[in-house]
């Protein structure tokens, strides 16, 4: 089994160079997926890669 990296909302905001509110918006609208561990929300490296790939795909279509 490979190791999965899980990021906090704050870490993802830093990675994407956006604010926390933007990350919460992306989560709320389903553009960015996450997992919940108890009350904690985490975004895995896979979720982040899928999100970036969808952005690239949408830009390629434009």
DSSP file (Angstrom, degrees, kcal/mol; ACC not computed):
  #  RESIDUE AA STRUCTURE BP1 BP2  ACC     N-H-->O    O-->H-N    N-H-->O    O-->H-N    TCO  KAPPA ALPHA  PHI   PSI    X-CA   Y-CA   Z-CA
    1    1 A X              0   0    0      0, 0.0     2,-0.1     0, 0.0     0, 0.0   0.000 360.0 360.0 360.0 132.8    0.0    0.0    0.0
    2    2 A X        -     0   0    0      1,-0.1     2,-0.3     0, 0.0     0, 0.0  -0.479 360.0-101.1 -84.6 156.8    1.4    3.4   -0.9
    3    3 A X        -     0   0    0     -2,-0.1     2,-0.5     1,-0.0    -1,-0.1  -0.580  31.6-150.0 -78.5 134.5    1.5    6.3    1.4
    4    4 A X        -     0   0    0     -2,-0.3     2,-0.5    41,-0.0    -1,-0.0  -0.910   5.7-143.7-106.7 129.6   -1.2    8.9    1.0
    5    5 A X        -     0   0    0     -2,-0.5    40,-2.0     2,-0.0     2,-0.5  -0.792  15.4-163.9 -90.6 131.4   -0.5   12.5    1.9
    6    6 A X  E     -A   44   0A   0     -2,-0.5     2,-0.3    38,-0.2    38,-0.2  -0.973   4.5-161.7-120.4 130.8   -3.4   14.4    3.5
    7    7 A X  E     -A   43   0A   0     36,-3.2    36,-2.6    -2,-0.5     2,-0.1  -0.771  15.4-123.8-111.2 152.2   -3.4   18.2    3.8
    8    8 A X     >  -     0   0    0     -2,-0.3     4,-2.3    34,-0.2     5,-0.2  -0.412  35.6-104.7 -80.4 167.2   -5.4   20.6    5.9
    9    9 A X  H  > S+     0   0    0     32,-0.4     4,-2.4     1,-0.2     5,-0.2   0.907 123.9  53.1 -58.4 -41.8   -7.5   23.3    4.3
   10   10 A X  H  > S+     0   0    0      1,-0.2     4,-1.9     2,-0.2    -1,-0.2   0.900 108.4  49.0 -62.4 -41.5   -4.8   25.8    5.3
   11   11 A X  H  > S+     0   0    0      2,-0.2     4,-2.5     1,-0.2    -1,-0.2   0.907 111.3  49.2 -65.9 -41.2   -2.1   23.8    3.7
   12   12 A X  H  X S+     0   0    0     -4,-2.3     4,-2.8     2,-0.2     5,-0.2   0.897 108.3  54.0 -65.1 -39.6   -4.0   23.5    0.4
   13   13 A X  H  X>S+     0   0    0     -4,-2.4     5,-2.4     1,-0.2     4,-0.8   0.911 111.1  46.3 -59.1 -41.9   -4.7   27.2    0.4
   14   14 A X  H  <5S+     0   0    0     -4,-1.9     3,-0.4     3,-0.2    -2,-0.2   0.916 112.2  50.0 -66.9 -43.2   -0.9   27.7    0.7
   15   15 A X  H  <5S+     0   0    0     -4,-2.5    -2,-0.2     1,-0.2    -1,-0.2   0.913 118.1  38.9 -61.3 -44.0   -0.2   25.2   -2.0
   16   16 A X  H  <5S-     0   0    0     -4,-2.8    -1,-0.2    -5,-0.2    -2,-0.2   0.515 108.0-125.6 -85.4  -5.4   -2.7   26.8   -4.4
   17   17 A X  T  <5S+     0   0    0     -4,-0.8     2,-0.3    -3,-0.4    -3,-0.2   0.912  71.7 114.9  58.7  45.2   -1.8   30.3   -3.3
   18   18 A X      < -     0   0    0     -5,-2.4    -1,-0.2    -6,-0.2    -2,-0.1  -0.816  69.8 -89.3-131.2 173.2   -5.4   31.1   -2.5
   19   19 A X     >  -     0   0    0     -2,-0.3     4,-1.6    -3,-0.1     3,-0.3  -0.385  34.2-111.0 -82.0 164.0   -7.2   32.0    0.7
   20   20 A X  H  > S+     0   0    0      1,-0.2     4,-2.6     2,-0.2     5,-0.2   0.878 117.6  59.4 -59.9 -38.9   -8.9   29.5    3.0
   21   21 A X  H  > S+     0   0    0      1,-0.2     4,-2.2     2,-0.2    -1,-0.2   0.881 103.1  51.9 -59.4 -38.4  -12.3   30.8    2.0
   22   22 A X  H  > S+     0   0    0     -3,-0.3     4,-2.5     2,-0.2    -1,-0.2   0.905 109.1  49.7 -64.8 -41.5  -11.6   29.9   -1.6
   23   23 A X  H  X S+     0   0    0     -4,-1.6     4,-2.3     2,-0.2    -2,-0.2   0.928 111.1  49.2 -63.7 -44.5  -10.6   26.3   -0.6
   24   24 A X  H  X S+     0   0    0     -4,-2.6     4,-2.8     1,-0.2    -1,-0.2   0.881 110.5  51.8 -62.0 -37.4  -13.9   26.0    1.4
   25   25 A X  H  X S+     0   0    0     -4,-2.2     4,-2.4    -5,-0.2     6,-0.3   0.932 109.1  49.5 -62.4 -46.2  -15.8   27.3   -1.6
   26   26 A X  H  <>S+     0   0    0     -4,-2.5     6,-1.8     1,-0.2     5,-1.5   0.880 114.0  46.2 -61.2 -38.7  -14.2   24.7   -3.8
   27   27 A X  H ><5S+     0   0    0     -4,-2.3     3,-1.1     4,-0.2    -2,-0.2   0.932 112.3  49.9 -67.2 -46.6  -15.1   22.0   -1.3
   28   28 A X  H 3<5S+     0   0    0     -4,-2.8    -2,-0.2     1,-0.3    -1,-0.2   0.853 112.9  46.2 -62.4 -36.9  -18.6   23.2   -0.9
   29   29 A X  T 3<5S-     0   0    0     -4,-2.4    -1,-0.3    -5,-0.2    -2,-0.2   0.443 113.4-116.0 -89.0   0.1  -19.3   23.3   -4.6
   30   30 A X  T < 5S+     0   0    0     -3,-1.1    -3,-0.2    -4,-0.3    -4,-0.1   0.556  83.8 118.4  80.5   7.2  -17.7   19.9   -5.2
   31   31 A X  S   <S+     0   0    0     -5,-1.5     2,-0.4    -6,-0.3    -4,-0.2   0.785  80.3  36.6 -74.7 -26.3  -14.9   21.2   -7.4
   32   32 A X  S    S-     0   0    0     -6,-1.8    -2,-0.3    -9,-0.1    -1,-0.2  -0.996  82.4-146.7-128.1 127.9  -12.4   19.8   -4.8
   33   33 A X        +     0   0    0     -2,-0.4     2,-0.3    14,-0.2    11,-0.1  -0.504  20.0 172.8 -92.3 162.3  -13.0   16.6   -3.0
   34   34 A X        -     0   0    0     -2,-0.2     2,-0.3     9,-0.1     9,-0.2  -0.939  24.5-124.6-154.5 173.6  -11.9   15.7    0.6
   35   35 A X  E     -B   42   0B   0      7,-3.1     7,-2.9    -2,-0.3     2,-0.5  -0.901  18.4-136.0-122.1 156.2  -12.2   13.1    3.3
   36   36 A X  E     -B   41   0B   0     -2,-0.3     2,-0.6     5,-0.2     5,-0.2  -0.960  12.5-171.8-114.7 131.6  -13.5   13.5    6.8
   37   37 A X  E >  S-B   40   0B   0      3,-3.0     3,-2.1    -2,-0.5     2,-0.4  -0.916  72.9 -53.2-118.0  99.0  -11.7   11.9    9.7
   38   38 A X  T 3  S-     0   0    0     -2,-0.6     0, 0.0     1,-0.3     0, 0.0  -0.581 122.7 -22.1  65.4-123.4  -14.0   12.5   12.7
   39   39 A X  T 3  S+     0   0    0     -2,-0.4     2,-0.3    -3,-0.1    -1,-0.3   0.475 119.6 100.9 -93.0  -4.2  -14.5   16.2   12.6
   40   40 A X  E <   -B   37   0B   0     -3,-2.1    -3,-3.0   -32,-0.0     2,-0.5  -0.653  60.3-150.4 -88.4 136.1  -11.4   16.9   10.6
   41   41 A X  E     -B   36   0B   0     -2,-0.3   -32,-0.4    -5,-0.2     2,-0.4  -0.904  18.5-178.2-104.1 130.7  -11.5   17.6    6.9
   42   42 A X  E     -B   35   0B   0     -7,-2.9    -7,-3.1    -2,-0.5     2,-0.5  -0.976  20.4-148.5-131.2 144.0   -8.4   16.5    4.9
   43   43 A X  E     -A    7   0A   0    -36,-2.6   -36,-3.2    -2,-0.4    -9,-0.1  -0.954  23.3-143.8-109.9 121.1   -7.6   16.9    1.2
   44   44 A X  E  >  -A    6   0A   0     -2,-0.5     4,-2.3   -38,-0.2   -38,-0.2  -0.338  25.0-109.4 -82.1 166.0   -5.4   14.0   -0.1
   45   45 A X  H  > S+     0   0    0    -40,-2.0     4,-2.4     1,-0.2     5,-0.1   0.836 121.8  55.1 -61.5 -31.7   -2.7   14.4   -2.7
   46   46 A X  H  > S+     0   0    0    -41,-0.3     4,-2.6     2,-0.2    -1,-0.2   0.922 106.5  49.4 -66.9 -45.0   -5.0   12.5   -5.1
   47   47 A X  H  > S+     0   0    0      1,-0.2     4,-2.2     2,-0.2   -14,-0.2   0.920 113.1  47.7 -58.2 -43.9   -7.8   15.0   -4.5
   48   48 A X  H  X S+     0   0    0     -4,-2.3     4,-2.4     2,-0.2    -2,-0.2   0.910 111.7  49.0 -65.3 -43.6   -5.4   17.8   -5.2
   49   49 A X  H  X S+     0   0    0     -4,-2.4     4,-2.4     1,-0.2    -1,-0.2   0.901 111.2  50.3 -63.4 -41.4   -4.0   16.2   -8.3
   50   50 A X  H  X S+     0   0    0     -4,-2.6     4,-2.1     2,-0.2    -1,-0.2   0.897 110.4  50.6 -63.3 -40.4   -7.5   15.5   -9.7
   51   51 A X  H  X S+     0   0    0     -4,-2.2     4,-1.9     2,-0.2    -2,-0.2   0.938 112.0  45.7 -63.3 -47.7   -8.5   19.1   -9.1
   52   52 A X  H  X S+     0   0    0     -4,-2.4     4,-2.4     1,-0.2    -2,-0.2   0.900 111.6  52.9 -63.6 -40.7   -5.4   20.5  -10.9
   53   53 A X  H  X S+     0   0    0     -4,-2.4     4,-2.5     1,-0.2    -1,-0.2   0.891 107.5  51.7 -62.1 -39.1   -6.0   18.1  -13.8
   54   54 A X  H  X S+     0   0    0     -4,-2.1     4,-2.3     2,-0.2    -1,-0.2   0.873 109.1  50.6 -66.5 -35.8   -9.6   19.3  -14.1
   55   55 A X  H  X S+     0   0    0     -4,-1.9     4,-2.2     2,-0.2    -2,-0.2   0.930 111.8  47.0 -64.3 -44.9   -8.4   22.9  -14.3
   56   56 A X  H  X S+     0   0    0     -4,-2.4     4,-1.9     1,-0.2    -2,-0.2   0.897 112.1  50.8 -63.7 -39.9   -5.9   22.0  -17.0
   57   57 A X  H  X S+     0   0    0     -4,-2.5     4,-1.4     1,-0.2    -1,-0.2   0.912 110.8  48.2 -64.4 -43.5   -8.5   20.1  -18.9
   58   58 A X  H  X S+     0   0    0     -4,-2.3     4,-1.0     1,-0.2    -1,-0.2   0.871 111.9  49.5 -65.6 -36.9  -11.0   23.0  -18.7
   59   59 A X  H  < S+     0   0    0     -4,-2.2    -1,-0.2     1,-0.2    -2,-0.2   0.837 107.0  55.1 -71.5 -32.0   -8.3   25.4  -19.9
   60   60 A X  H  < S+     0   0    0     -4,-1.9    -1,-0.2     1,-0.2    -2,-0.2   0.840 107.3  50.9 -68.4 -31.8   -7.4   23.2  -22.8
   61   61 A X  H  <        0   0    0     -4,-1.4    -1,-0.2     1,-0.2    -2,-0.2   0.771 360.0 360.0 -74.0 -26.5  -11.0   23.2  -23.9
   62   62 A X     <        0   0    0     -4,-1.0    -1,-0.2    -5,-0.1    -2,-0.2   0.475 360.0 360.0 -76.4 360.0  -11.2   27.0  -23.8
